[in-house]
Amino acid sequence: MPATTQAICKPGIHTFNRARFAAPVEPGRGQGLSILIVVLALLGIGGLGYYAYTLADQRIYQAYANWSFEQQIAGFQHHAFSDYVRFLAGAKTEEAPVAPRVETELPQPATGAIIGRVEIGRLHLSAIVRQGVDDATLRDSVGHVPSTALPGEAGNFAIAAHRDTLFRALKDIQKDDLISFQSAKGTYTYEVQATKIVKPTDVSVLRPDGGGLIQAPDENRKLLTMITCYPFYYVGSAPKRFIVEAKLVK
């Protein structure tokens, strides 16, 4: 190939390219593009930072709530976050007072109070459950629906959590899985009987009979209903609800 042809075929030195690169850039065009790139980068970093903060806040709260719940079971009724910090620092905990446990019928706990801890061993799910389903409660814990029964009581004990955090593992739930719920009164084991997908307006799953999802003519049945949004990987506000129905077996 002649030298002149080789020169012409080299990338970047065409007459057209030289003319294009030599042409003046429109005023403000490059600056506007740079600003847009910076803004998008900052939005992305901000989104990732907020997501990381949310997860960290949830994990820190769950760790503290688990410690607080263990203290409650051990007999300590008054403890604060400062006590948890001292515990992390290696300070010894005072011996808990020994008092007889009296089984009484208690009213519904106050909003935000710790109800207990729910665990599904096969799914590696473990989370503290608090009273209420308001935004503040569901931000870092599982919430107990106030209008439903308490754990171990006759009726329907209903709890809810977000699909992208504490209840993400429910996407792999199976029939006959065992769900353990530990409260200050004792530990209860429930067995999964069925799952169902419903509309948000369908509140029949909160009825004492679980909306008939479990077909068993038992007036004194003790059920556990777990509720989260569906689909699990939906972007935005999910349009449906995923329901897990279980019955007390132990």
N, C-alpha and C positions, 0 to 999 in steps of 0.2 A: 504494500500500500504506500503511495507517495506520501512524503512528509507533510505536504499541505493537507492531504485528506486526514492524516492522523491528527493534525492540529485541530481541524474542524470537528472531528469526532470526540475530542476530549470534552468531558462534561464541564459546564460552567463558563466556557469562553465563547459561546455562540454570540453572534452579533445581537440577537434578540435579547439574550440574557444580560449582556453588557448594558444594553439600552434600558432594560427593566430595572436593573440594580442602580443605574445612574440616575433614574428618574426620582424627583423629590417625593418624599412621603407626605401624604395628606396631613395637614396640621391636626393634631389631637387624636388621630386614628390609633397610632401606636400607644399613646398614653392611655386612651380609653380601654384598650384591650388589656394593658398591663394592670389597670385598676380592677377590671373585671376578674382577672385571674387571681389577684390578691384577695378580693372579696370572697370568691368561691373557696379559696384555700382556707381563709379564716373561718368561713361557715363550716367547712368540713372538720377542721380542727376543733371548733366549738362543739359540734355535734358529737364527735368522738369523746371529747372531754366530759360532756354532760352524761353520756352513756356510762363512761368509766366511773364518774362520781356516783351515779345512781346505783351501780353494782357494788361499789365500795361501801356506800352508806347502808345498803341492804345487808351486806355480809357482816359489817361491824355491828349493826343492830341485832342480827340473828345470833351472833356470838354472845353479845351481852345478854340478850333475852334468854338464851339457853342457860347461861350461868345463873341468871336471876331466878329462872324456873327451878333449877336444881336447889338453890338456896331456899326457895319457898317449900319445896318438898322436904328438905332437911329440917325445917322448923323455923327458919329465919323469916320473920314477917317484915322487917324494916331493913332495907338495903338500897343503896343508890349506886349511880355509875362510878362515883369516886371509890366506892368499896371494890368495884370490879377492877378499876385501875390498880388499886393496891394489891388485889389478887394476882393480876398479871405481873406485878413487880416482885411477887414472891412472898408477900405478907401472909401470915397465918390467919385463918378464919377462926373466930371464937366458937367454942363448942355450942351447938344448938340446944336450946332448952327442950326437955322431954315433956311432952304433954299428951294426954289421951286424945285420940281423934274421935270426934263425935259426928256421926252421919246425920245430917239434917237437910231438909229441903231448903235450898237457897234461892233467892230471887235471881233474875238475870244480872250478870256482872255489869259493872260500869263500862262504858265505851272505852276501848283501849286496854282494858285489863287482860292479863294473860290467862287464857283458858287452858292451854296445855301444849302438847307437841305431837304433830302427826308425822308418821314415818311409814315409808314403803320400802322395805329392804331391797327387793329385787331391782327397783328403779333408782336406788341411792337417793331417795327423796326424804328430807328431814327438815321440818320448818316449825317455828313457833306460831301458834294460833292465838289471835287476840279477838276481843269482842268488837263487833262492828264491821261494816263493809264500806266505810267512807274512804275517800282518797288517801287521807293521812295513814290510815291503818293498812290499806292494801299496798302502799308504797314500799313497805319493808317487811310485811308479814302476811300470813294467811288470815282471813277474816271469818268470824262466825256470824251467820245471819241471825240477828237478834230474835226474829219471830219464830225460830225453830227450837227444837229441844236441845238440851245440853248432853254431852257425851255420857253414854250409859243409860240415859233415861228412855222411857217408852216414847216412841214417836220418831221424828226425822231430825237428826243432827246434821245441819247443812253448813258447809264451809266453802269459801271461794278465794281465788287468788288469780294473779295475772298469768296469761299463757306464755309470756316471753321471759318470765323469771321463775318464781317458786313452783308453779304448776306446769312448767314446760315438759317435765318427765311424763305427764299423764298421756302424752301422745302414744306411749308404748304400753299403756295399761292393758291387762288381759283379765279375762274371767278367771276367778278363783285366786287372784292375787290377794295377799293378806295385807291389811292396813292396820297399823298399830296406833292407838291414840293414848298418850299418857297424860293424866291430869293429877291434881293434888289428891283426888279421891281414889285413884287407882288407874290401872292400865286396861284398855279395852281393845279387843282384836275383832276387826270386821273383815268379811270376805266379799270380794267383788262379785256381784251377780250379773250386772249388765251395764252397758254404756248407751248413750243416746245423744243425738244432736237436735237441739230445739231452737226456736226463735227466742230473742230476748224477752218478748212479751209473754212467753209461756212460763207461768209461775206455778204450774201444777206440780213441778218437781219438788216444791217446797212444802207440799201437803204432808201430813203425818204418815200417809201411806206411800210417799214418794211419787205420787202421780200415777200409781198402778204399774210402774216399770217392773217391779217384782211381783209376780202373780202368786200371792200366798195369802190365804184368808186368815190372817193373824192380827187380831185387834191390838195385841200388846207387842207388836214387832218393834225392834230397835234398829233403826236404819242410820246409815251415814251417806250423805249426798255431797259429792265434790263437784264444784262448778268452776269452769274457766271459759275463756273466749275461744272461738273456733272460726276459721281454720287457724292452726297453730303458727303457720308462716305467712299469714296474711299481712299485707302492708297497710297500716292505718287502723281505723276502728273496725274490729271484726264483726261481721253481720250475724253470727250465730253463737250458740253456747254449747259447750261439750259437757255432758253430764256423766258422772260415774256413780252408780248406785251399789251400795254394799250393805250387808246385814251383820249384826253382832253375832259372833260365834263363840266368844270366850270372854 
